[in-house]
Amino acid sequence: MKTARNNGFTLIELVIVITIIGILSAVALPRFIALQRDARIAKLFGARGSVAASSALIHSTVLARNSSADPVACVGGFTASNAAGTPTAHGSVCTENGLIATVYGYPASTAIPVTISATVNPGIVAVAGLTTIFNPNSQNLQDEGYSATLSGTVTTFQIQGAPDMATCQFTYTQATATSPALISAVTTTGC
């Protein structure tokens, strides 16, 4: 006579499997959280690098053009002044996508987005290329994981999703008559 055999796991097998899963999750979860923090920090450093490079490129363009206005209109129909700060502090530089507002030969800290006209153009946020849109609004930046806010002549760049965005940031301060544009060190304690 045949005996009936159960086709299942014993209690001890289930306990062992659950214990192994618990140990793996206890080890893997902190590493996963650390990876997210590392990714936010890397993204912040990448944004800072983009802001620094674009600021330097705009400044070198102004210097190369020797404060001479462009002879033809830029994308959007306006002409770049290429002003380096003398006799006027405010100017503009033509890029592939349109004019960039400058102050003393560096990208300006401007509102986000800018209503473009003959005298008002986007600044550092547009030229930094953090989005695929030339003159991004706040939602465009958030879609890419960034936040940029303007306070006077200082633009603060932050990473969305950081536990404390106020301590996961860097700032761009537009140039003055006596100082070039300044980009702060990256603050990562809240990333």
C-alpha positions as CSV (number, residue, x, y, z in Angstrom):
1,M,0.0,0.0,0.0
2,K,1.3,3.5,-0.9
3,T,1.7,6.1,1.7
4,A,0.5,9.7,1.0
5,R,3.4,12.2,0.7
6,N,3.0,15.9,1.3
7,N,4.3,18.1,-1.4
8,G,5.2,21.3,0.5
9,F,7.9,22.9,2.6
10,T,8.5,22.0,6.2
11,L,8.3,24.7,8.8
12,I,12.0,24.7,9.3
13,E,12.7,25.2,5.6
14,L,10.4,28.2,5.6
15,V,12.0,29.7,8.6
16,I,15.5,29.3,7.1
17,V,14.4,31.0,3.8
18,I,12.8,33.9,5.7
19,T,15.9,34.3,7.8
20,I,18.1,34.4,4.7
21,I,15.9,37.0,3.1
22,G,15.9,39.1,6.2
23,I,19.7,39.0,6.4
24,L,20.1,39.9,2.7
25,S,17.6,42.8,3.0
26,A,19.4,44.1,6.1
27,V,22.7,44.2,4.2
28,A,21.4,45.3,0.8
29,L,19.0,48.1,1.9
30,P,21.6,50.4,3.4
31,R,23.8,49.9,0.3
32,F,20.9,50.8,-1.9
33,I,20.2,54.0,0.1
34,A,23.8,54.9,-0.1
35,L,23.7,54.5,-3.9
36,Q,20.8,56.9,-4.1
37,R,22.7,59.5,-2.1
38,D,25.8,58.9,-4.2
39,A,23.7,59.4,-7.3
40,R,22.3,62.7,-6.0
41,I,25.8,63.9,-5.1
42,A,27.1,63.0,-8.6
43,K,24.2,64.7,-10.2
44,L,24.9,67.9,-8.2
45,F,28.6,67.8,-9.1
46,G,27.6,67.3,-12.8
47,A,25.3,70.3,-12.6
48,R,28.0,72.4,-11.0
49,G,30.4,71.4,-13.7
50,S,27.9,72.4,-16.4
51,V,27.3,75.8,-14.8
52,A,31.0,76.4,-14.5
53,A,31.8,75.3,-18.0
54,S,29.0,77.3,-19.6
55,S,29.9,80.4,-17.6
56,A,33.5,80.1,-18.8
57,L,32.4,79.6,-22.4
58,I,30.1,82.6,-22.4
59,H,32.9,84.7,-20.8
60,S,35.5,83.6,-23.4
61,T,33.0,84.3,-26.2
62,V,32.6,87.9,-24.9
63,L,36.3,88.3,-24.7
64,A,36.9,86.8,-28.1
65,R,34.3,89.1,-29.7
66,N,36.0,92.1,-28.0
67,S,32.7,93.7,-27.1
68,S,31.7,94.1,-30.7
69,A,28.0,93.6,-31.5
70,D,27.1,90.8,-33.9
71,P,26.4,92.0,-37.4
72,V,23.4,89.6,-37.9
73,A,20.5,88.7,-35.7
74,C,20.7,85.6,-33.4
75,V,18.0,82.9,-33.2
76,G,14.9,84.7,-32.1
77,G,15.6,87.8,-34.2
78,F,17.6,89.9,-31.7
79,T,21.3,91.0,-32.0
80,A,23.9,90.2,-29.4
81,S,25.9,93.1,-27.9
82,N,28.8,90.9,-26.6
83,A,29.3,93.6,-24.0
84,A,32.2,92.8,-21.6
85,G,31.2,95.4,-19.0
86,T,32.5,98.6,-20.4
87,P,30.7,101.0,-20.9
88,T,27.6,99.0,-19.8
89,A,27.4,96.2,-17.3
90,H,24.6,94.4,-19.1
91,G,24.9,92.7,-22.5
92,S,24.1,89.5,-24.4
93,V,25.8,86.7,-26.3
94,C,24.4,84.7,-29.2
95,T,24.3,80.9,-28.8
96,E,22.9,78.2,-31.0
97,N,19.6,78.4,-29.2
98,G,19.3,82.2,-28.6
99,L,20.6,85.1,-26.7
100,I,22.0,84.8,-23.2
101,A,21.9,87.8,-20.9
102,T,25.3,88.7,-19.5
103,V,26.5,91.0,-16.7
104,Y,30.1,92.1,-16.9
105,G,30.8,89.4,-19.5
106,Y,29.4,86.4,-17.5
107,P,25.9,84.8,-17.7
108,A,23.4,86.7,-15.6
109,S,21.3,85.3,-12.8
110,T,17.8,85.7,-14.3
111,A,14.2,84.7,-13.5
112,I,13.1,81.3,-14.5
113,P,11.7,81.3,-17.2
114,V,12.4,84.6,-18.9
115,T,9.9,86.2,-21.3
116,I,12.4,86.9,-24.1
117,S,12.4,90.3,-25.7
118,A,15.0,92.7,-27.3
119,T,16.2,93.6,-23.8
120,V,15.4,90.6,-21.6
121,N,17.1,87.2,-22.2
122,P,17.7,84.0,-20.2
123,G,20.9,83.6,-18.2
124,I,22.8,80.9,-16.4
125,V,20.0,78.4,-16.1
126,A,19.4,78.4,-19.8
127,V,23.0,78.3,-20.9
128,A,23.9,75.5,-18.4
129,G,21.9,73.0,-20.4
130,L,20.4,71.1,-17.4
131,T,17.3,70.4,-19.6
132,T,16.7,69.9,-23.3
133,I,14.7,73.2,-23.3
134,F,16.7,76.4,-23.9
135,N,14.6,78.6,-21.5
136,P,13.3,76.1,-19.0
137,N,10.6,76.8,-16.4
138,S,10.5,75.3,-12.9
139,Q,8.6,72.2,-14.1
140,N,11.1,71.5,-16.9
141,L,13.9,71.6,-14.3
142,Q,11.9,69.4,-11.9
143,D,11.3,66.9,-14.7
144,E,15.1,66.5,-14.9
145,G,15.5,66.4,-11.1
146,Y,16.7,69.9,-10.5
147,S,15.5,73.0,-8.8
148,A,16.8,76.5,-9.5
149,T,15.7,79.6,-7.5
150,L,16.7,83.2,-7.9
151,S,17.3,85.6,-5.0
152,G,18.7,88.9,-6.1
153,T,21.8,88.1,-8.1
154,V,22.3,84.6,-6.7
155,T,20.9,81.5,-8.4
156,T,20.7,78.4,-6.1
157,F,20.7,75.0,-7.8
158,Q,19.3,72.0,-5.8
159,I,18.6,68.3,-6.5
160,Q,15.0,67.1,-6.3
161,G,14.4,64.2,-4.0
162,A,17.2,65.0,-1.6
163,P,16.1,64.5,2.1
164,D,17.1,68.1,2.8
165,M,17.3,70.2,-0.4
166,A,18.7,73.2,1.5
167,T,21.9,71.2,2.2
168,C,22.1,69.5,-1.2
169,Q,23.0,72.5,-3.4
170,F,25.4,75.0,-4.8
171,T,25.0,78.7,-5.8
172,Y,25.9,80.9,-8.8
173,T,26.5,84.6,-8.0
174,Q,26.5,86.8,-11.1
175,A,29.5,88.9,-11.8
176,T,30.0,92.5,-10.4
177,A,32.2,95.3,-11.5
178,T,35.0,94.0,-9.2
179,S,34.4,90.3,-9.2
180,P,33.8,87.5,-11.8
181,A,30.9,85.2,-11.5
182,L,31.3,83.0,-8.4
183,I,30.2,79.4,-8.1
184,S,30.1,78.1,-4.6
185,A,31.4,74.7,-3.4
186,V,28.8,71.9,-3.4
187,T,27.0,71.3,-0.1
188,T,26.2,67.6,0.1
189,T,25.2,67.0,3.8
190,G,21.5,66.8,2.9
191,C,21.8,64.7,-0.2
